[in-house]
Amino acid sequence: MPWTRTYDEAEPQRVNRWLAQSGVCSRREAEVLIARGLVSINGQIVADAGRKIEPGQTLTLADAATGALSDALTVVLHKPVGVVSAQPEPGQVPAIRLLTRETLVGECPAIPDRDTRLAPVGRLDMDSRGLLILSEDGVVAKAVIGPQSELEKEYRVAVMGELTPARIARLSHGLELDGRRLKRADVSVISDGRLRIVLREGRNRQIRRMCELVDLKVVELFRVRVGPVSLGNLPERSWRVLSAAERAALTGG
């Protein structure tokens, strides 16, 4: 069935912005849908990317629009140490280069190539390994790294230093980075020198910097989960396509 919703804000708003705020698609994706004639207001096709929707008007996306959005590719990669998430410096290997037919687990409608615009959704630094999501889906990106996102990111962390109750308490709550207090984290000891850490934010190199503040040194950092998406037994350097059920769980759709 077509997606339809009545606009109930007090002031008119650009269609692409409202669709993005509603979590339907990104602004860029909305503009593409408009250009393809797949968006209508009160039964009339929207022809102008700058068109505003008025209070009380009803917007409808054609069936082909919802199909096009669900076709946006999102993949889960088991990134190894030594591979960078995004733009590499000379001599570095970007994660997208690992997305080959030989390393694919399961099926993919098309193997990514140089023209595929897959961006990391929540970076993983070069010295860390584990679950990395790459996507061309603006809704997935907003759900994972948008300013309102509080999706959990779960890590297994090996450290050097004594894991005292005081240090665990400070890691859980009470630290600041860049002058801002961190959100509460779930921190527990797995075994001697190993921690389970669950974050609900994603500051730059956050776990490594948190550990430095309590005189612990990270020697291994392994991300195993982002929200409802788990790495599971996906082999290192392998990748798979995000399932429709996982996308729905991520985006709430």
N, C-alpha and C positions, 0 to 999 in steps of 0.2 A: 504494500500500500504506500502511496505517496506520503512524505512527511509534511505535516501541516500544523501551523500554530498561529494564533491570533496575537497581534502585538498589543501589549497592555501597558507600555510605558507612557509617561506623561508627555514627553517631547518626541518629535520625529527623530529617526536615527538611520544612518546609512545601512543598507541591507547587509553588506559584507561584514560590517562591524557587529551588527546584531547576531548574525549567524555564528560569528566567532565567539561572542560572549555567551551564546546559548550552548556552546560546546558541540555544534554541528560540524564545523569545519574551520579551517584557518581563513583569514581574510583573502589570501591569495587563491585558495581553493574556491571560495565563494565567487570571486571574480571570474574564474574559469567557468564555473557553472552558469553564471549570468551570460557570459559570452556564447555559451552553447545553447542558450534559450531554455534552460532547465529550471528557471526560477519564475514563479508568477505571483502576483499580488491581486487578490480579489478576481482571479480568473484571467488576468491580463499578463502576458509574458513581460518580464523586466528586460529592457534592452540597454539600459544605461548602468554602468558599473557604479556610478555615483548616486543612483536612485535612493531616496529615503523612504522608509515605511512610516505611515502615519498611525496614531493611536486608533485601535479598533479594526485596522486592516488585517487581512489574513494572508499569510505567505504560505506557498506550497512549493515543495521540491518534487519534480517529476521522478518516477521510478528510476529512470536512467541516472539521475543525480545521486540517489542513495547507492546505486550500484557502483558508480564511479568512485564514490568516497570509500566504499568498502574494498575497492581494488587497490587502494594506495598500499604500497609494500612496507611492511615492518618486519624486521628480522631480529632474532636473538642469537648472539655470537658468544662463544666461550673464548674470550680474549686472553692470549698468553702474555706473560711479562715480555717487555721489549717492543711491543706494538703500541702505537699511539692511536688514540680514539679518533682524532680529527686531522687537522692540517699538519702534515709532517715537516720537519726540518730536513735539510739535505742528509741523505743516508738513512733516514728513518722509514719504517714501514707503517702505512696507515691501515687501520682495521678493515676498511672496505676492500682492501686488496686480498683479504682472506676469503672473501665470498665467492668461491669458485664452485663449479659443479662437483669437483672431487671432494670438497669438504662439506657439501650439503647433506644434512640428515633429513630424510623425508622428501617432499616434493616442493617445487617452487614454479610458478607459472612462467617466469623468465629469470635467467641468471643475471644479476646486476652487471652493468658494464660502465664504461667511462661516462656515459650520459645519464646514468641513474643518480638521482640526487638523494642519497641516503645520508642523513646527518645523525651523529650520536645524540641520544636522548639521555642525558646524564652521563658525563664523561667519566672515564676510568683512567687514572694516570698511567704512564708507561711502565712504572715499576709495580703495578698492581695487575691482578688477573681476575677472571671470572665473567659474570654476566654483563654484557654490553648490549643495549638496545639501539638499533639504527633504524631510522624511519623517514619516510617521505609523507607521513600522515600528520598533519598539523594538530588534529584533535588528540592523538596519542602524545605528541610532544607537550601540548598544554597540560594534559593530565599528569604527566610525569614531572616536568620541570617548570610548569607555569607558576606564577607568583602565589597562587592560592593552593598549590599542591602540597599535601601532607602525606603522600604515599611513603610507606616504609621502605628503606633500603637496608638490607641485612648483609652483614659482613662476618667473616671469620678472620681474626687478626692474631698473628703471632708477634710477641713483643719480647724485648730484653728488659729486665728490671723486675723488682718484686711487686706482685699484685696484692697490695695491702687493701683492706677495707676502705681506708681513707682515699686512696687513689681511685678505686672503683666508684666511690660516692661522688668524687669531683668530676670524673668522666661522665657520670650519669646526669649531673646537674651542678652548675656552678661555674662553668668556664665561659670565657669571652674570647672571641676572635675578631680582629679588626674593629675593636671598640663596641661590639654588639654581643649581647648575651646569647648563647646558643640555646636552642630548644632542648627540652629534656630528651635524653637518649636512654635506650634500654641496654644496659651493659651487664654482662654476667661472665663468670669464669667457667670455661669449658674444661680446662685441665691446666697443668703447670705451664705458664707462659702463653696460654691461648685464651682469647676472649671472643665472645659473641657480642657484636655491637649492632644495634638497630637505630638508624637515624631517620628523622622526618624532615630533613633539609639537606642541602648539598653545597656547602661552601667549598672553595678551592682547597684540595688536599686536606679536607677537614679532619679525618681520623688521624692522619700522621701528625698534624699540628696539635690536635687535642692531646695525643699521647706525649708529645714533647713538653707540653705545659705541666704534666705530672711526672716528668723525668722517666718516661718509658720510651723505648726506641722500637718502632715498627720494623720487623724483619720480613714479614709477609702479610699481604692484604688481599683477601679473596672475597669478591662479592657473589653472593649466592641467590639473592632475591631482590626484585623490585616490585613492591606491591604484591599483586597476585601471581606475578610471573616468576617462576623458579628456574634455576639453571638445571636442576635435576642431574641426570647422568650424561648430559651432552658432553662429548669428548672435547678436550682442549683443541683449539684452532678450528672447531666445527661450528656450523650454524644451522638454524632452522627458521621457518616462517612462523611468525606469531599467529596463533589460531584465532578464529572469529570469537570464540568464547573468551580467550584471554584479552582481546581488544575490548570486548564488551565489559569485562570485569575492570579493566584499567580506566575506561572512559565513563563507566556508569550508563552505557547505552545498550 
